[in-house]
Amino acid sequence: MTDRTVTLSPQALAFEQLLAAGGTPPGQIDAIRLGAERLHLAASEPDGVTYREVDANGVPAIWAQPKTADNGFVLLHAHAGGSVTTSAAVDRKLAGHIATAVGVPALVLDYRRAPEHKYPAQVDDVDAAFEWLLSQGFAAENIITIGHSIGGFLSAAVALRRRDAGKSLPGAVVSISPWCDLEIANPAIEANAGTDKLLSRQILEFFRDAWVGGTDVAFDDVRINLNKADLAGLPPTLVSWGTYEVLAGEDEIFAERLKAAGVRTEVLPVAGGQHSYVWAAGRVPESDAAIAHIAKWLRATLPIKPKAA
């Protein structure tokens, strides 16, 4: 499943070591959350970006504002963490790098976490923030939903929910390392177990139980399983993943299903990339190259016009 012959940069190898240093057993939620906050260290501080805290229709968020941004567009950013860990603070810097590369501001959400808040609280929060952006004067087609890991799921899930409700859709979706299949059955789960330095079957099962355990939501329910859902009618969507991660197989299936549904789809596998490789923005050249690709695709897809530096 994975090409183990990829030659990684020294920075990428250092990022692998940072991911592998977590080591907290699943089940110890407070310890896992504390350890996950260190992941902000993987990214450098982006130049020319200012931040302020905002209340996005009841959802705490961080507004990331590059100096050269086209303020008619916005990234609606959902962080990683399996619904259980990390935060907007962890993603602040990486979101700033992506926002700068694209040339638009980003709204980085601190959506509610499980197990205190089970599904659908996380999708509810992203949708509430989408409505807040509309109330602030953003056109729906100028909102880009973006996220990584479970945030990659959320970036697509909110578009699917809005489609089904007959509401306005985002102009584009960027889904990075998305958690697509809660059945946790893809062969890559085992095939890439030795190369993924962050995720494992055990961790995914822990996150799944925290998120939907005790609810009436089945693991193949189309509301939480992108690889069972009807994807027709989604806006242009970019799907990206690291080829070393355990979610690589299901992410590839998601991309193929998008194409089969007639969605304009951009596919970006990152050779030797780890899960949520964007955490290393500004420090790892492979991550920065992928972010540049995402930005180029978004500017080709939407009429974004960043200001001159």
C-alpha positions as CSV (number, residue, x, y, z in Angstrom):
1,M,0.0,0.0,0.0
2,T,2.8,2.4,0.9
3,D,6.0,3.2,-1.1
4,R,8.7,3.0,1.5
5,T,11.3,4.2,-0.9
6,V,10.3,7.9,-0.6
7,T,13.3,10.1,0.4
8,L,12.1,12.6,3.0
9,S,13.7,15.9,3.9
10,P,15.4,16.2,7.3
11,Q,12.5,18.5,8.3
12,A,9.9,15.9,7.4
13,L,11.8,13.3,9.5
14,A,11.8,15.7,12.4
15,F,8.1,16.1,12.0
16,E,7.7,12.3,12.2
17,Q,9.6,12.3,15.4
18,L,7.4,15.0,16.9
19,L,4.3,13.0,16.0
20,A,5.7,9.8,17.4
21,A,6.6,11.5,20.7
22,G,3.0,11.6,21.8
23,G,2.7,8.1,23.1
24,T,-0.4,8.7,25.4
25,P,-2.5,5.5,25.5
26,P,-6.1,6.0,24.3
27,G,-8.6,6.4,27.0
28,Q,-6.7,9.0,29.0
29,I,-8.6,12.0,27.6
30,D,-7.1,14.8,29.7
31,A,-3.5,13.5,29.0
32,I,-4.2,13.1,25.3
33,R,-5.7,16.6,25.1
34,L,-2.7,18.1,26.9
35,G,-0.2,16.3,24.7
36,A,-2.0,17.2,21.5
37,E,-1.7,20.9,22.2
38,R,2.1,20.5,21.6
39,L,1.4,19.9,17.9
40,H,1.3,23.7,17.3
41,L,5.1,23.5,17.6
42,A,5.2,21.7,14.3
43,A,4.4,24.9,12.4
44,S,6.3,28.1,12.2
45,E,4.8,31.5,12.9
46,P,3.6,32.9,9.5
47,D,4.7,36.4,8.5
48,G,2.2,39.2,8.2
49,V,-0.8,37.5,9.8
50,T,-2.8,39.0,12.7
51,Y,-5.2,37.1,14.9
52,R,-8.2,38.0,16.9
53,E,-10.8,36.0,18.8
54,V,-14.4,36.1,17.6
55,D,-17.7,34.6,18.5
56,A,-19.1,33.0,15.3
57,N,-22.8,32.5,16.0
58,G,-22.0,31.0,19.4
59,V,-18.9,29.1,18.2
60,P,-15.5,30.4,19.6
61,A,-13.1,31.0,16.7
62,I,-9.8,32.7,15.8
63,W,-9.8,35.1,12.8
64,A,-6.5,34.9,10.9
65,Q,-5.9,37.9,8.7
66,P,-3.0,38.0,6.2
67,K,-2.0,41.6,5.2
68,T,-2.4,40.8,1.5
69,A,-5.8,39.0,1.7
70,D,-8.7,39.4,-0.6
71,N,-11.3,40.0,2.1
72,G,-14.2,39.0,-0.1
73,F,-13.3,35.4,0.4
74,V,-12.7,33.3,3.5
75,L,-11.5,29.9,4.6
76,L,-13.8,28.2,7.2
77,H,-11.3,26.0,8.9
78,A,-12.0,23.0,11.1
79,H,-9.1,21.5,13.1
80,A,-8.1,17.8,13.6
81,G,-8.3,15.6,16.7
82,G,-10.9,12.9,16.1
83,S,-13.5,15.1,17.7
84,V,-11.7,14.7,21.0
85,T,-8.5,16.7,20.9
86,T,-6.7,19.8,19.6
87,S,-8.2,23.2,19.2
88,A,-8.2,26.4,17.1
89,A,-5.1,27.4,19.0
90,V,-3.2,24.3,17.7
91,D,-4.2,25.2,14.1
92,R,-3.8,28.9,14.3
93,K,-0.3,29.0,12.7
94,L,-1.0,26.4,10.0
95,A,-4.2,28.1,9.1
96,G,-2.3,31.4,8.9
97,H,0.1,29.8,6.4
98,I,-2.7,28.4,4.3
99,A,-4.6,31.7,4.4
100,T,-1.4,33.5,3.3
101,A,-0.8,31.1,0.4
102,V,-4.4,31.4,-0.8
103,G,-4.6,35.1,-0.2
104,V,-7.7,35.2,1.9
105,P,-8.5,35.4,5.7
106,A,-9.4,32.2,7.7
107,L,-11.9,31.6,10.4
108,V,-10.4,28.9,12.6
109,L,-13.2,27.2,14.6
110,D,-13.0,25.8,18.2
111,Y,-16.0,23.5,17.7
112,R,-17.3,21.4,20.6
113,R,-15.5,18.2,21.4
114,A,-16.5,14.7,22.2
115,P,-17.2,12.8,24.4
116,E,-18.8,15.8,26.2
117,H,-20.5,16.7,23.0
118,K,-21.4,13.8,20.7
119,Y,-22.2,13.9,17.0
120,P,-23.8,16.0,15.5
121,A,-22.4,18.9,17.7
122,Q,-19.3,19.3,15.5
123,V,-21.3,19.6,12.2
124,D,-23.8,21.8,13.9
125,D,-21.0,24.2,14.9
126,V,-19.4,24.4,11.5
127,D,-22.8,25.0,10.0
128,A,-23.5,27.7,12.6
129,A,-20.2,29.4,11.7
130,F,-21.1,29.2,8.0
131,E,-24.4,31.0,8.7
132,W,-22.4,33.6,10.7
133,L,-20.1,34.3,7.8
134,L,-23.2,34.8,5.6
135,S,-24.5,37.3,8.2
136,Q,-21.2,39.1,8.0
137,G,-21.7,39.7,4.3
138,F,-19.8,36.8,2.7
139,A,-21.4,35.3,-0.3
140,A,-21.8,31.5,0.1
141,E,-19.8,30.9,-3.0
142,N,-16.9,32.9,-1.6
143,I,-16.7,30.6,1.5
144,I,-14.2,27.7,1.3
145,T,-14.8,24.9,3.8
146,I,-11.4,23.4,4.8
147,G,-10.1,21.1,7.4
148,H,-7.9,18.2,8.2
149,S,-8.5,14.8,9.8
150,I,-12.0,14.9,11.3
151,G,-11.9,18.6,10.1
152,G,-11.5,17.2,6.6
153,F,-14.6,15.2,7.2
154,L,-16.4,18.3,8.5
155,S,-15.4,20.4,5.5
156,A,-17.3,18.0,3.3
157,A,-20.1,17.0,5.8
158,V,-21.3,20.6,6.2
159,A,-21.6,21.0,2.5
160,L,-23.6,17.7,2.3
161,R,-25.9,18.8,5.1
162,R,-26.5,22.2,3.4
163,R,-27.2,20.5,0.1
164,D,-29.7,18.2,1.7
165,A,-31.4,21.1,3.4
166,G,-31.6,23.1,0.2
167,K,-29.2,25.8,1.6
168,S,-26.4,27.7,-0.2
169,L,-23.2,25.8,-0.6
170,P,-19.6,26.8,-0.2
171,G,-17.7,27.7,-3.3
172,A,-15.1,25.0,-2.8
173,V,-14.2,22.2,-0.3
174,V,-10.7,21.3,0.8
175,S,-10.5,18.0,2.6
176,I,-7.1,17.1,4.0
177,S,-6.4,13.7,5.5
178,P,-10.2,13.3,6.0
179,W,-11.6,10.6,8.3
180,C,-14.0,9.1,5.7
181,D,-15.0,5.7,6.9
182,L,-15.9,5.0,10.5
183,E,-16.1,1.3,9.8
184,I,-12.2,1.4,10.1
185,A,-12.0,-1.5,7.6
186,N,-9.8,-0.3,4.8
187,P,-6.7,-2.4,4.2
188,A,-4.4,0.7,4.6
189,I,-5.2,0.7,8.3
190,E,-3.0,-2.3,8.7
191,A,-0.7,-1.8,5.6
192,N,0.4,1.6,6.8
193,A,0.5,0.9,10.5
194,G,4.3,0.9,10.4
195,T,4.6,4.3,8.7
196,D,1.8,6.4,10.3
197,K,3.4,8.0,13.3
198,L,0.2,9.4,14.8
199,L,-2.8,7.2,14.1
200,S,-3.6,3.5,14.6
201,R,-6.6,1.3,14.6
202,Q,-6.7,1.5,18.4
203,I,-6.7,5.3,18.4
204,L,-9.4,5.5,15.7
205,E,-11.6,3.1,17.6
206,F,-11.2,5.3,20.7
207,F,-12.1,8.4,18.8
208,R,-15.1,6.7,17.2
209,D,-16.5,5.6,20.6
210,A,-16.0,9.0,22.0
211,W,-17.8,10.6,19.0
212,V,-20.7,8.3,18.3
213,G,-20.6,5.7,21.0
214,G,-23.9,5.5,22.8
215,T,-25.8,7.2,20.0
216,D,-28.1,5.7,17.4
217,V,-25.6,6.5,14.6
218,A,-24.3,3.4,12.9
219,F,-20.7,3.4,11.6
220,D,-21.9,3.2,8.0
221,D,-24.5,6.0,8.4
222,V,-24.3,8.3,5.4
223,R,-24.2,11.3,7.8
224,I,-20.9,10.3,9.2
225,N,-19.4,8.1,6.6
226,L,-18.3,9.9,3.5
227,N,-17.6,6.7,1.7
228,K,-21.3,5.7,2.0
229,A,-22.8,9.1,1.3
230,D,-24.3,10.4,-1.9
231,L,-21.7,13.0,-3.0
232,A,-23.5,14.4,-6.1
233,G,-23.9,18.1,-6.2
234,L,-20.9,19.0,-4.0
235,P,-18.9,22.1,-5.1
236,P,-15.4,21.7,-6.5
237,T,-13.5,19.6,-4.0
238,L,-9.8,19.0,-3.3
239,V,-8.9,15.8,-1.4
240,S,-5.3,15.4,-0.1
241,W,-3.6,12.9,2.1
242,G,-0.1,11.6,3.1
243,T,0.7,8.3,1.5
244,Y,2.2,7.1,4.8
245,E,-1.0,7.5,6.8
246,V,-3.5,4.8,7.8
247,L,-6.3,6.8,6.2
248,A,-4.7,6.9,2.8
249,G,-6.8,4.0,1.4
250,E,-10.2,5.5,2.4
251,D,-9.2,8.9,1.3
252,E,-8.3,7.6,-2.2
253,I,-11.7,5.9,-2.3
254,F,-13.4,9.2,-1.3
255,A,-11.6,11.0,-4.1
256,E,-12.7,8.3,-6.6
257,R,-16.3,8.5,-5.4
258,L,-16.3,12.3,-5.8
259,K,-15.2,11.9,-9.4
260,A,-17.8,9.2,-10.0
261,A,-20.5,11.5,-8.6
262,G,-19.6,14.1,-11.2
263,V,-17.9,16.5,-8.7
264,R,-15.0,18.6,-10.0
265,T,-12.2,16.9,-8.0
266,E,-8.6,17.7,-7.4
267,V,-6.5,14.8,-5.9
268,L,-3.3,15.5,-4.0
269,P,-1.5,12.6,-2.5
270,V,1.7,13.7,-0.7
271,A,4.4,11.1,-1.1
272,G,5.7,10.0,2.3
273,G,3.4,12.4,4.0
274,Q,2.0,11.9,7.5
275,H,-1.5,12.2,8.7
276,S,-2.4,15.9,8.8
277,Y,0.9,16.9,7.2
278,V,-0.3,20.6,7.2
279,W,0.6,20.8,10.9
280,A,4.2,21.2,9.7
281,A,3.4,24.4,7.7
282,G,6.4,26.7,7.4
283,R,8.9,24.1,8.5
284,V,8.6,21.1,6.2
285,P,9.2,21.7,2.5
286,E,6.9,18.8,1.5
287,S,4.0,20.3,3.5
288,D,4.7,23.7,2.1
289,A,4.7,22.4,-1.5
290,A,1.3,20.7,-0.9
291,I,-0.1,23.9,0.6
292,A,1.1,25.9,-2.4
293,H,-0.7,23.3,-4.7
294,I,-3.9,23.8,-2.7
295,A,-3.6,27.5,-2.9
296,K,-2.9,27.4,-6.7
297,W,-6.0,25.2,-7.2
298,L,-8.2,27.5,-5.1
299,R,-7.1,30.6,-7.0
300,A,-7.8,28.8,-10.3
301,T,-11.2,27.6,-9.1
302,L,-12.4,30.9,-7.5
303,P,-11.8,34.5,-8.6
304,I,-9.6,35.3,-5.6
305,K,-7.5,38.4,-6.1
306,P,-5.0,38.9,-3.2
307,K,-3.6,42.4,-2.6
308,A,-0.1,43.2,-3.7
309,A,2.5,42.8,-0.9
